[in-house]
Structures are given as C-alpha cells and as structure tokens.
C-alpha cells in the first residue's frame, strides 16, 4: 500500500518521506509558511488595521443610512406632491 500525504492525499515519493515525513513537499511548504509568517507582527497589525477599517466603513454606512432616512422620506413626499400637481 502506498503512503499518502495526510493533508492532500497525494502519493508520497521516497524523497518526500525522507525529507518531510508524512506530508508532501507542497503541504510542508504551506505548513512552514503558516508557522513562520502567518503570525508575523506586521501581518497581524495589517489584519487588525483592515478589520478596523472594514468595521468603520460598515458602521458609518449604516449610520449614514439611518441619518438619511428622514431626508429620503421628505424627498419622496415632495416627489409625490409634484406628481399629484402634474396629474391635475
């Protein structure tokens, strides 16, 4: 029975078995990258900044929608009045 990678289930070569054990070369590179760079302080700071900007954007657009609702109702009322005048 051929041994397979525990992550992607590709058949391991003898080189993969010798250098990486139970993972293939590609999965081992992914694991190494995640281990060394995924929690790199600058990357964590960038993720945090992106999260905050996204949160501020969503919160401000929701707040803007709430603030503009009375203005939109007033404009709809004006439009209905002008349409009623045209129909006469």
Order of alpha helices (4+ residues) and beta strands (2+ residues): alpha-alpha-alpha
